[in-house]
Protein backbone atom coordinates (compact mmCIF):
# COMPACT_ATOMS: atom_id res chain seq x y z
CA UNK A 1 0.00 0.00 0.00
CA UNK A 2 1.42 3.40 -0.99
CA UNK A 3 0.13 6.92 -0.98
CA UNK A 4 0.91 9.64 -3.55
CA UNK A 5 0.70 12.92 -1.68
CA UNK A 6 1.17 15.03 -4.80
CA UNK A 7 -1.84 13.54 -6.59
CA UNK A 8 -3.83 13.11 -3.33
CA UNK A 9 -4.71 9.60 -4.44
CA UNK A 10 -4.30 6.23 -2.76
CA UNK A 11 -3.41 2.92 -4.33
CA UNK A 12 -4.87 -0.06 -2.51
CA UNK A 13 -4.54 -3.79 -2.97
CA UNK A 14 -6.92 -6.54 -1.83
CA UNK A 15 -6.18 -7.34 1.79
CA UNK A 16 -5.20 -3.79 2.77
CA UNK A 17 -8.60 -3.04 4.30
CA UNK A 18 -8.65 -6.38 6.13
CA UNK A 19 -5.24 -5.69 7.67
CA UNK A 20 -6.27 -2.20 8.73
CA UNK A 21 -9.57 -3.39 10.27
CA UNK A 22 -7.83 -6.20 12.15
CA UNK A 23 -5.38 -3.62 13.45
CA UNK A 24 -8.28 -1.45 14.64
CA UNK A 25 -9.90 -4.44 16.38
CA UNK A 26 -6.63 -5.44 18.05
CA UNK A 27 -6.12 -1.89 19.29
CA UNK A 28 -9.61 -1.98 20.77
CA UNK A 29 -8.88 -5.37 22.38
CA UNK A 30 -12.00 -6.97 20.85
CA UNK A 31 -12.66 -10.33 19.26
CA UNK A 32 -14.85 -10.47 16.17
CA UNK A 33 -17.90 -11.34 18.31
CA UNK A 34 -17.18 -8.53 20.75
CA UNK A 35 -16.77 -6.05 17.90
CA UNK A 36 -20.13 -7.21 16.47
CA UNK A 37 -21.75 -6.62 19.86
CA UNK A 38 -20.13 -3.19 20.23
CA UNK A 39 -21.32 -2.10 16.78
CA UNK A 40 -24.77 -3.74 17.16
CA UNK A 41 -24.10 -5.83 14.06
CA UNK A 42 -24.32 -9.55 13.33
CA UNK A 43 -21.20 -11.73 13.31
CA UNK A 44 -21.66 -12.36 9.58
CA UNK A 45 -21.44 -8.61 8.79
CA UNK A 46 -18.16 -8.34 10.72
CA UNK A 47 -16.79 -11.41 8.95
CA UNK A 48 -17.78 -10.19 5.47
CA UNK A 49 -16.36 -6.72 6.14
CA UNK A 50 -13.02 -8.02 7.36
CA UNK A 51 -12.87 -10.46 4.42
CA UNK A 52 -13.64 -7.60 1.98
CA UNK A 53 -16.78 -9.40 0.73
CA UNK A 54 -18.42 -6.14 -0.28
CA UNK A 55 -21.09 -7.79 -2.43
CA UNK A 56 -22.51 -9.42 0.72
CA UNK A 57 -22.77 -6.12 2.59
CA UNK A 58 -25.26 -3.28 2.54
CA UNK A 59 -25.03 -0.11 0.45
CA UNK A 60 -21.74 1.87 0.58
CA UNK A 61 -23.07 4.59 2.95
CA UNK A 62 -23.81 1.90 5.55
CA UNK A 63 -20.40 0.23 5.05
CA UNK A 64 -18.64 3.57 5.54
CA UNK A 65 -20.54 3.87 8.81
CA UNK A 66 -19.30 0.42 9.88
CA UNK A 67 -15.70 1.47 9.15
CA UNK A 68 -16.07 4.73 11.10
CA UNK A 69 -17.34 2.80 14.14
CA UNK A 70 -14.41 0.37 13.79
CA UNK A 71 -11.96 3.27 13.93
CA UNK A 72 -13.91 4.90 16.75
CA UNK A 73 -13.51 1.76 18.89
CA UNK A 74 -9.74 1.92 18.28
CA UNK A 75 -9.59 5.70 18.90
CA UNK A 76 -8.16 6.56 15.45
CA UNK A 77 -9.26 8.48 12.37
CA UNK A 78 -11.24 6.47 9.80
CA UNK A 79 -10.33 8.50 6.69
CA UNK A 80 -7.60 6.12 5.48
CA UNK A 81 -9.75 3.01 5.88
CA UNK A 82 -12.69 4.62 4.05
CA UNK A 83 -10.44 5.70 1.13
CA UNK A 84 -9.08 2.14 0.86
CA UNK A 85 -12.66 0.76 0.86
CA UNK A 86 -13.79 3.15 -1.88
CA UNK A 87 -10.73 2.34 -3.99
CA UNK A 88 -11.21 -1.43 -3.64
CA UNK A 89 -14.85 -1.20 -4.68
CA UNK A 90 -13.86 0.86 -7.75
CA UNK A 91 -15.05 4.30 -6.65
CA UNK A 92 -13.24 7.62 -6.53
CA UNK A 93 -12.58 8.48 -2.86
CA UNK A 94 -12.40 12.20 -3.70
CA UNK A 95 -15.82 12.28 -5.37
CA UNK A 96 -18.02 10.64 -2.76
CA UNK A 97 -21.69 11.50 -2.82
CA UNK A 98 -22.91 11.75 0.75
CA UNK A 99 -26.30 13.09 -0.18
CA UNK A 100 -29.33 11.01 0.73
CA UNK A 101 -31.54 10.26 -2.22
CA UNK A 102 -35.14 11.28 -1.75
CA UNK A 103 -38.24 10.63 -3.76
CA UNK A 104 -38.85 13.19 -6.53
CA UNK A 105 -42.23 13.97 -5.00
CA UNK A 106 -40.51 15.44 -1.92
CA UNK A 107 -38.73 18.27 -3.74
CA UNK A 108 -39.70 18.25 -7.41
CA UNK A 109 -43.44 17.63 -7.16
CA UNK A 110 -45.50 20.31 -8.75
CA UNK A 111 -48.05 22.08 -6.65
CA UNK A 112 -51.47 20.63 -7.25
CA UNK A 113 -54.79 19.98 -5.56
CA UNK A 114 -54.53 19.09 -1.88
CA UNK A 115 -55.29 15.41 -1.19
CA UNK A 116 -57.67 16.42 1.62
CA UNK A 117 -59.56 18.71 -0.73
CA UNK A 118 -59.82 15.88 -3.28
CA UNK A 119 -61.20 13.49 -0.66
CA UNK A 120 -63.76 16.04 0.49
CA UNK A 121 -64.84 16.66 -3.08
CA UNK A 122 -65.21 12.92 -3.70
CA UNK A 123 -67.25 12.50 -0.51
CA UNK A 124 -69.53 15.36 -1.56
CA UNK A 125 -70.08 13.71 -4.94
CA UNK A 126 -70.97 10.40 -3.28
CA UNK A 127 -73.47 12.07 -0.95
CA UNK A 128 -75.02 13.92 -3.85
CA UNK A 129 -75.30 10.64 -5.76
CA UNK A 130 -77.10 8.93 -2.85
CA UNK A 131 -79.51 11.84 -2.49
CA UNK A 132 -80.25 11.76 -6.19
CA UNK A 133 -80.75 7.98 -6.05
CA UNK A 134 -83.34 8.23 -3.28
CA UNK A 135 -85.20 10.86 -5.28
CA UNK A 136 -86.20 8.06 -7.68
CA UNK A 137 -89.72 6.89 -6.61
CA UNK A 138 -89.05 3.16 -7.11
CA UNK A 139 -85.85 3.25 -5.07
CA UNK A 140 -87.54 5.26 -2.32
CA UNK A 141 -90.42 2.76 -2.19
CA UNK A 142 -87.99 -0.19 -2.05
CA UNK A 143 -86.08 1.36 0.86
CA UNK A 144 -89.32 2.16 2.72
CA UNK A 145 -90.50 -1.46 2.31
CA UNK A 146 -87.25 -2.82 3.72
CA UNK A 147 -87.37 -0.50 6.75
CA UNK A 148 -91.00 -1.48 7.44
CA UNK A 149 -89.98 -5.14 7.32
CA UNK A 150 -87.23 -4.58 9.85
CA UNK A 151 -89.63 -2.69 12.11
CA UNK A 152 -92.16 -5.53 11.90
CA UNK A 153 -89.55 -8.15 12.77
CA UNK A 154 -88.44 -6.15 15.84
CA UNK A 155 -92.06 -5.82 16.99
CA UNK A 156 -92.68 -9.57 16.59
CA UNK A 157 -89.46 -10.39 18.45
CA UNK A 158 -90.47 -8.18 21.38
CA UNK A 159 -93.94 -9.77 21.37
CA UNK A 160 -92.45 -13.29 21.48
CA UNK A 161 -90.26 -12.32 24.40
CA UNK A 162 -93.23 -10.95 26.34
CA UNK A 163 -95.18 -14.20 25.70
CA UNK A 164 -92.50 -16.39 27.26
CA UNK A 165 -93.05 -17.27 30.92
CA UNK A 166 -90.69 -15.64 33.34
CA UNK A 167 -88.31 -18.17 34.80
CA UNK A 168 -87.93 -16.12 37.96
CA UNK A 169 -91.46 -14.72 38.27
CA UNK A 170 -92.29 -17.02 41.20
CA UNK A 171 -89.08 -16.38 43.06
CA UNK A 172 -89.32 -14.16 46.18
CA UNK A 173 -88.39 -10.53 45.72
CA UNK A 174 -85.17 -9.72 47.62
CA UNK A 175 -85.42 -7.23 50.47
CA UNK A 176 -83.80 -3.87 49.61
CA UNK A 177 -80.52 -3.23 51.36
CA UNK A 178 -81.75 -0.05 52.96
CA UNK A 179 -84.88 -1.71 54.45
CA UNK A 180 -84.64 -2.33 58.22
CA UNK A 181 -84.38 -5.96 59.31
CA UNK A 182 -87.15 -5.60 61.94
CA UNK A 183 -90.60 -5.12 60.31
CA UNK A 184 -92.72 -2.22 61.42
CA UNK A 185 -96.21 -2.70 62.97
CA UNK A 186 -97.76 -1.70 59.65
CA UNK A 187 -95.76 -4.42 57.85
CA UNK A 188 -96.81 -7.03 60.43
CA UNK A 189 -100.47 -6.08 60.02
CA UNK A 190 -100.14 -6.27 56.23
CA UNK A 191 -98.55 -9.73 56.46
CA UNK A 192 -101.36 -10.96 58.75
CA UNK A 193 -103.96 -9.65 56.28
CA UNK A 194 -102.20 -11.47 53.43
CA UNK A 195 -102.15 -14.72 55.43
CA UNK A 196 -105.87 -14.44 56.10
CA UNK A 197 -106.55 -13.89 52.39
CA UNK A 198 -104.47 -16.94 51.49
CA UNK A 199 -106.35 -19.10 54.02
CA UNK A 200 -109.71 -17.96 52.66
CA UNK A 201 -108.58 -18.69 49.09
CA UNK A 202 -107.33 -22.15 50.12
CA UNK A 203 -110.63 -22.94 51.82
CA UNK A 204 -112.55 -21.85 48.74
CA UNK A 205 -110.27 -23.96 46.53
CA UNK A 206 -110.78 -27.05 48.73
CA UNK A 207 -114.55 -26.56 48.66
CA UNK A 208 -114.56 -26.20 44.88
CA UNK A 209 -112.41 -29.31 44.50
CA UNK A 210 -114.79 -31.37 46.67
CA UNK A 211 -117.79 -30.22 44.66
CA UNK A 212 -115.93 -31.06 41.46
CA UNK A 213 -115.07 -34.55 42.74
CA UNK A 214 -118.71 -35.25 43.65
CA UNK A 215 -119.83 -34.08 40.21
CA UNK A 216 -117.21 -36.27 38.52
CA UNK A 217 -118.35 -39.35 40.48
CA UNK A 218 -121.99 -38.83 39.49
CA UNK A 219 -120.97 -38.34 35.87
CA UNK A 220 -118.95 -41.55 35.89
CA UNK A 221 -121.94 -43.49 37.30
CA UNK A 222 -124.18 -42.18 34.53
CA UNK A 223 -121.68 -42.94 31.78
CA UNK A 224 -120.70 -46.39 33.06
CA UNK A 225 -122.89 -48.20 30.54
CA UNK A 226 -122.14 -45.85 27.66
CA UNK A 227 -119.38 -46.53 25.08
CA UNK A 228 -115.99 -45.10 26.08
CA UNK A 229 -115.56 -41.48 24.98
CA UNK A 230 -112.95 -40.36 22.52
CA UNK A 231 -109.43 -39.75 23.74
CA UNK A 232 -108.93 -36.52 25.59
CA UNK A 233 -107.24 -33.80 23.56
CA UNK A 234 -105.06 -32.89 26.53
CA UNK A 235 -101.47 -34.19 26.02
CA UNK A 236 -100.67 -37.13 28.26
CA UNK A 237 -97.72 -39.42 28.68
CA UNK A 238 -98.32 -43.06 29.63
CA UNK A 239 -96.28 -44.44 32.50
CA UNK A 240 -96.10 -47.78 34.26
CA UNK A 241 -98.88 -48.89 36.58
CA UNK A 242 -98.81 -47.94 40.23
CA UNK A 243 -100.08 -45.22 42.49
CA UNK A 244 -96.74 -43.55 43.21
CA UNK A 245 -94.05 -43.03 40.60
CA UNK A 246 -90.37 -42.18 40.85
CA UNK A 247 -89.51 -39.12 38.78
CA UNK A 248 -85.93 -38.33 37.81
CA UNK A 249 -85.19 -35.01 36.10
CA UNK A 250 -81.82 -34.11 34.55
CA UNK A 251 -81.36 -30.50 33.46
CA UNK A 252 -79.01 -29.59 30.60
CA UNK A 253 -80.13 -25.96 30.56
CA UNK A 254 -81.67 -23.45 32.96
CA UNK A 255 -85.27 -24.68 33.35
CA UNK A 256 -88.34 -23.42 35.21
CA UNK A 257 -90.87 -26.08 36.23
CA UNK A 258 -94.18 -26.43 38.09
CA UNK A 259 -95.82 -29.79 38.93
CA UNK A 260 -99.42 -30.11 40.18
CA UNK A 261 -101.19 -33.19 41.50
CA UNK A 262 -104.70 -34.40 40.78
CA UNK A 263 -106.11 -31.81 43.22
CA UNK A 264 -104.47 -29.03 41.21
CA UNK A 265 -102.11 -28.44 44.11
CA UNK A 266 -98.53 -27.48 43.39
CA UNK A 267 -96.24 -30.25 44.66
CA UNK A 268 -93.04 -28.91 43.11
CA UNK A 269 -92.02 -25.56 41.69
CA UNK A 270 -88.62 -24.08 41.11
CA UNK A 271 -85.88 -22.95 38.81
CA UNK A 272 -82.82 -25.12 38.16
CA UNK A 273 -79.49 -24.52 36.52
CA UNK A 274 -77.70 -26.59 33.91
CA UNK A 275 -76.09 -29.74 35.28
CA UNK A 276 -78.48 -30.19 38.21
CA UNK A 277 -80.61 -33.28 38.91
CA UNK A 278 -83.87 -33.79 40.86
CA UNK A 279 -85.47 -37.03 42.13
CA UNK A 280 -89.10 -37.04 43.33
CA UNK A 281 -91.57 -39.68 44.47
CA UNK A 282 -95.09 -38.44 43.78
CA UNK A 283 -98.61 -39.75 43.36
CA UNK A 284 -100.01 -39.65 39.85
CA UNK A 285 -101.66 -38.14 37.91
CA UNK A 286 -99.29 -35.18 37.67
CA UNK A 287 -99.57 -32.09 35.47
CA UNK A 288 -96.31 -30.49 34.25
CA UNK A 289 -95.65 -26.99 32.95
CA UNK A 290 -92.00 -26.53 31.89
CA UNK A 291 -90.23 -23.40 30.66
CA UNK A 292 -87.20 -23.86 28.35
CA UNK A 293 -88.33 -27.49 28.11
CA UNK A 294 -85.57 -28.45 25.66
CA UNK A 295 -83.22 -28.54 28.65
CA UNK A 296 -85.18 -31.27 30.54
CA UNK A 297 -84.58 -35.04 30.35
CA UNK A 298 -87.41 -36.89 32.17
CA UNK A 299 -87.31 -40.44 33.53
CA UNK A 300 -90.28 -42.19 35.16
CA UNK A 301 -89.44 -45.33 37.13
CA UNK A 302 -86.00 -45.24 35.47
CA UNK A 303 -87.58 -45.24 31.97
CA UNK A 304 -87.10 -42.21 29.68
CA UNK A 305 -90.17 -40.22 28.67
CA UNK A 306 -90.10 -38.29 25.38
CA UNK A 307 -91.66 -34.86 25.97
CA UNK A 308 -90.60 -33.31 22.66
CA UNK A 309 -94.08 -33.90 21.19
CA UNK A 310 -95.58 -31.66 23.90
CA UNK A 311 -93.20 -28.73 23.40
CA UNK A 312 -94.54 -25.62 21.67
CA UNK A 313 -91.90 -22.96 21.28
CA UNK A 314 -89.99 -23.45 24.52
CA UNK A 315 -92.99 -24.37 26.76
CA UNK A 316 -94.16 -27.92 27.48
CA UNK A 317 -97.56 -28.80 29.02
CA UNK A 318 -98.40 -32.47 29.64
CA UNK A 319 -99.86 -34.87 32.20
CA UNK A 320 -98.47 -38.15 33.52
CA UNK A 321 -101.27 -40.65 34.15
C-alpha positions as MATLAB code, in Angstrom:
seq = 'XXXXXXXXXXXXXXXXXXXXXXXXXXXXXXXXXXXXXXXXXXXXXXXXXXXXXXXXXXXXXXXXXXXXXXXXXXXXXXXXXXXXXXXXXXXXXXXXXXXXXXXXXXXXXXXXXXXXXXXXXXXXXXXXXXXXXXXXXXXXXXXXXXXXXXXXXXXXXXXXXXXXXXXXXXXXXXXXXXXXXXXXXXXXXXXXXXXXXXXXXXXXXXXXXXXXXXXXXXXXXXXXXXXXXXXXXXXXXXXXXXXXXXXXXXXXXXXXXXXXXXXXXXXXXXXXXXXXXXXXXXXXXXXXXXXXXXXXXXXXXXXXXXXXXXXXXXXXXXXXX';
ca = [
       0.000    0.000    0.000;
       1.424    3.398   -0.985;
       0.126    6.917   -0.981;
       0.909    9.640   -3.549;
       0.701   12.916   -1.678;
       1.172   15.029   -4.796;
      -1.837   13.544   -6.587;
      -3.833   13.106   -3.328;
      -4.706    9.601   -4.441;
      -4.304    6.228   -2.765;
      -3.411    2.923   -4.327;
      -4.873   -0.060   -2.505;
      -4.539   -3.791   -2.966;
      -6.918   -6.538   -1.827;
      -6.175   -7.344    1.786;
      -5.203   -3.794    2.767;
      -8.602   -3.040    4.296;
      -8.651   -6.378    6.126;
      -5.235   -5.695    7.674;
      -6.271   -2.205    8.733;
      -9.571   -3.393   10.274;
      -7.832   -6.198   12.152;
      -5.381   -3.620   13.453;
      -8.285   -1.454   14.637;
      -9.897   -4.442   16.377;
      -6.630   -5.437   18.047;
      -6.115   -1.892   19.287;
      -9.610   -1.984   20.766;
      -8.881   -5.368   22.381;
     -12.003   -6.967   20.854;
     -12.664  -10.327   19.263;
     -14.851  -10.469   16.168;
     -17.898  -11.339   18.308;
     -17.175   -8.531   20.750;
     -16.769   -6.049   17.898;
     -20.129   -7.205   16.465;
     -21.749   -6.618   19.863;
     -20.126   -3.194   20.229;
     -21.320   -2.102   16.780;
     -24.772   -3.742   17.163;
     -24.105   -5.830   14.056;
     -24.316   -9.547   13.334;
     -21.202  -11.729   13.310;
     -21.660  -12.359    9.583;
     -21.441   -8.611    8.794;
     -18.157   -8.342   10.724;
     -16.786  -11.415    8.953;
     -17.782  -10.186    5.469;
     -16.365   -6.717    6.143;
     -13.019   -8.021    7.357;
     -12.870  -10.460    4.416;
     -13.639   -7.600    1.983;
     -16.776   -9.398    0.731;
     -18.418   -6.135   -0.280;
     -21.093   -7.793   -2.429;
     -22.512   -9.418    0.718;
     -22.768   -6.119    2.595;
     -25.256   -3.280    2.543;
     -25.033   -0.112    0.447;
     -21.736    1.873    0.583;
     -23.070    4.591    2.954;
     -23.808    1.903    5.546;
     -20.400    0.227    5.054;
     -18.642    3.575    5.542;
     -20.541    3.873    8.808;
     -19.301    0.417    9.881;
     -15.697    1.473    9.151;
     -16.073    4.730   11.098;
     -17.341    2.802   14.139;
     -14.411    0.367   13.793;
     -11.957    3.269   13.929;
     -13.911    4.896   16.754;
     -13.514    1.760   18.894;
      -9.735    1.921   18.281;
      -9.595    5.695   18.895;
      -8.159    6.558   15.450;
      -9.258    8.475   12.365;
     -11.238    6.474    9.799;
     -10.329    8.499    6.686;
      -7.601    6.123    5.480;
      -9.752    3.010    5.876;
     -12.685    4.618    4.053;
     -10.444    5.705    1.132;
      -9.083    2.137    0.856;
     -12.655    0.761    0.863;
     -13.789    3.152   -1.878;
     -10.728    2.335   -3.987;
     -11.209   -1.426   -3.644;
     -14.846   -1.205   -4.683;
     -13.864    0.863   -7.750;
     -15.054    4.300   -6.652;
     -13.240    7.622   -6.530;
     -12.581    8.477   -2.862;
     -12.399   12.201   -3.699;
     -15.824   12.281   -5.365;
     -18.017   10.644   -2.758;
     -21.688   11.501   -2.823;
     -22.913   11.748    0.746;
     -26.299   13.093   -0.177;
     -29.325   11.012    0.734;
     -31.543   10.264   -2.219;
     -35.137   11.283   -1.749;
     -38.241   10.626   -3.761;
     -38.852   13.191   -6.525;
     -42.233   13.966   -5.004;
     -40.510   15.439   -1.921;
     -38.735   18.272   -3.737;
     -39.703   18.249   -7.412;
     -43.439   17.633   -7.160;
     -45.504   20.312   -8.746;
     -48.047   22.080   -6.647;
     -51.470   20.633   -7.248;
     -54.789   19.983   -5.559;
     -54.531   19.094   -1.881;
     -55.291   15.410   -1.187;
     -57.665   16.423    1.621;
     -59.560   18.709   -0.732;
     -59.818   15.884   -3.275;
     -61.203   13.494   -0.662;
     -63.765   16.037    0.494;
     -64.836   16.655   -3.084;
     -65.210   12.917   -3.703;
     -67.251   12.501   -0.511;
     -69.526   15.357   -1.556;
     -70.079   13.711   -4.937;
     -70.971   10.401   -3.280;
     -73.466   12.074   -0.953;
     -75.024   13.924   -3.852;
     -75.297   10.641   -5.758;
     -77.099    8.931   -2.852;
     -79.510   11.837   -2.485;
     -80.254   11.757   -6.188;
     -80.745    7.984   -6.054;
     -83.338    8.231   -3.281;
     -85.205   10.862   -5.285;
     -86.205    8.059   -7.682;
     -89.724    6.887   -6.605;
     -89.050    3.156   -7.111;
     -85.849    3.249   -5.067;
     -87.540    5.258   -2.323;
     -90.425    2.756   -2.192;
     -87.992   -0.187   -2.050;
     -86.081    1.355    0.863;
     -89.319    2.155    2.724;
     -90.504   -1.458    2.313;
     -87.245   -2.815    3.717;
     -87.372   -0.504    6.751;
     -91.002   -1.483    7.438;
     -89.984   -5.144    7.318;
     -87.227   -4.584    9.852;
     -89.626   -2.690   12.113;
     -92.161   -5.531   11.901;
     -89.546   -8.147   12.770;
     -88.442   -6.152   15.839;
     -92.060   -5.817   16.994;
     -92.682   -9.569   16.594;
     -89.456  -10.394   18.454;
     -90.470   -8.183   21.382;
     -93.942   -9.768   21.372;
     -92.447  -13.286   21.482;
     -90.256  -12.315   24.400;
     -93.235  -10.950   26.337;
     -95.178  -14.200   25.702;
     -92.500  -16.395   27.258;
     -93.045  -17.270   30.917;
     -90.694  -15.639   33.340;
     -88.310  -18.168   34.799;
     -87.934  -16.119   37.963;
     -91.462  -14.721   38.274;
     -92.293  -17.018   41.199;
     -89.085  -16.376   43.063;
     -89.323  -14.159   46.184;
     -88.387  -10.531   45.724;
     -85.174   -9.717   47.624;
     -85.416   -7.227   50.471;
     -83.798   -3.868   49.614;
     -80.518   -3.225   51.357;
     -81.753   -0.048   52.962;
     -84.876   -1.706   54.452;
     -84.639   -2.330   58.224;
     -84.379   -5.961   59.315;
     -87.153   -5.605   61.944;
     -90.599   -5.121   60.314;
     -92.717   -2.218   61.415;
     -96.212   -2.702   62.969;
     -97.760   -1.699   59.648;
     -95.757   -4.416   57.854;
     -96.809   -7.034   60.432;
    -100.471   -6.079   60.022;
    -100.136   -6.271   56.234;
     -98.551   -9.731   56.460;
    -101.362  -10.962   58.750;
    -103.959   -9.653   56.279;
    -102.201  -11.474   53.429;
    -102.147  -14.721   55.431;
    -105.875  -14.437   56.098;
    -106.548  -13.891   52.385;
    -104.473  -16.935   51.493;
    -106.351  -19.096   54.020;
    -109.709  -17.958   52.663;
    -108.576  -18.689   49.091;
    -107.334  -22.153   50.123;
    -110.628  -22.944   51.817;
    -112.546  -21.848   48.736;
    -110.274  -23.963   46.533;
    -110.776  -27.052   48.726;
    -114.553  -26.565   48.658;
    -114.559  -26.203   44.879;
    -112.414  -29.315   44.497;
    -114.792  -31.369   46.674;
    -117.789  -30.221   44.657;
    -115.932  -31.063   41.458;
    -115.066  -34.553   42.740;
    -118.713  -35.252   43.649;
    -119.828  -34.076   40.215;
    -117.209  -36.268   38.519;
    -118.345  -39.354   40.481;
    -121.990  -38.829   39.488;
    -120.974  -38.345   35.870;
    -118.951  -41.549   35.890;
    -121.937  -43.492   37.296;
    -124.180  -42.177   34.531;
    -121.684  -42.941   31.784;
    -120.697  -46.395   33.064;
    -122.893  -48.204   30.544;
    -122.137  -45.854   27.657;
    -119.376  -46.528   25.084;
    -115.993  -45.103   26.076;
    -115.565  -41.476   24.985;
    -112.949  -40.362   22.520;
    -109.429  -39.750   23.735;
    -108.935  -36.521   25.593;
    -107.241  -33.804   23.558;
    -105.060  -32.888   26.533;
    -101.471  -34.186   26.017;
    -100.675  -37.135   28.263;
     -97.721  -39.424   28.681;
     -98.323  -43.057   29.625;
     -96.278  -44.445   32.504;
     -96.096  -47.779   34.257;
     -98.879  -48.894   36.578;
     -98.810  -47.943   40.230;
    -100.082  -45.218   42.486;
     -96.745  -43.554   43.214;
     -94.048  -43.026   40.603;
     -90.365  -42.179   40.852;
     -89.513  -39.119   38.777;
     -85.925  -38.328   37.810;
     -85.188  -35.006   36.096;
     -81.818  -34.112   34.552;
     -81.362  -30.496   33.459;
     -79.011  -29.587   30.600;
     -80.134  -25.963   30.559;
     -81.672  -23.454   32.958;
     -85.270  -24.680   33.354;
     -88.340  -23.422   35.215;
     -90.874  -26.082   36.225;
     -94.180  -26.429   38.087;
     -95.823  -29.788   38.926;
     -99.425  -30.110   40.176;
    -101.191  -33.191   41.504;
    -104.704  -34.399   40.778;
    -106.114  -31.809   43.219;
    -104.474  -29.032   41.214;
    -102.112  -28.439   44.113;
     -98.531  -27.477   43.389;
     -96.244  -30.246   44.662;
     -93.037  -28.914   43.108;
     -92.017  -25.558   41.691;
     -88.624  -24.085   41.115;
     -85.877  -22.954   38.806;
     -82.822  -25.121   38.162;
     -79.493  -24.518   36.517;
     -77.703  -26.586   33.913;
     -76.090  -29.739   35.276;
     -78.480  -30.185   38.213;
     -80.613  -33.277   38.913;
     -83.869  -33.788   40.860;
     -85.473  -37.025   42.135;
     -89.104  -37.036   43.325;
     -91.572  -39.684   44.466;
     -95.095  -38.436   43.781;
     -98.608  -39.750   43.358;
    -100.009  -39.651   39.850;
    -101.661  -38.143   37.908;
     -99.294  -35.184   37.670;
     -99.568  -32.089   35.466;
     -96.307  -30.487   34.248;
     -95.645  -26.990   32.951;
     -92.000  -26.534   31.890;
     -90.229  -23.395   30.655;
     -87.195  -23.865   28.351;
     -88.325  -27.493   28.107;
     -85.566  -28.450   25.660;
     -83.225  -28.540   28.646;
     -85.183  -31.267   30.538;
     -84.576  -35.035   30.350;
     -87.408  -36.888   32.167;
     -87.309  -40.439   33.527;
     -90.283  -42.191   35.164;
     -89.444  -45.332   37.131;
     -86.000  -45.242   35.465;
     -87.579  -45.237   31.975;
     -87.098  -42.206   29.682;
     -90.168  -40.218   28.665;
     -90.105  -38.290   25.379;
     -91.662  -34.861   25.967;
     -90.599  -33.310   22.657;
     -94.076  -33.900   21.194;
     -95.580  -31.661   23.895;
     -93.203  -28.728   23.395;
     -94.539  -25.621   21.675;
     -91.897  -22.958   21.280;
     -89.988  -23.449   24.523;
     -92.992  -24.371   26.757;
     -94.157  -27.916   27.479;
     -97.562  -28.801   29.020;
     -98.403  -32.471   29.642;
     -99.857  -34.869   32.200;
     -98.474  -38.151   33.521;
    -101.273  -40.647   34.152;
];
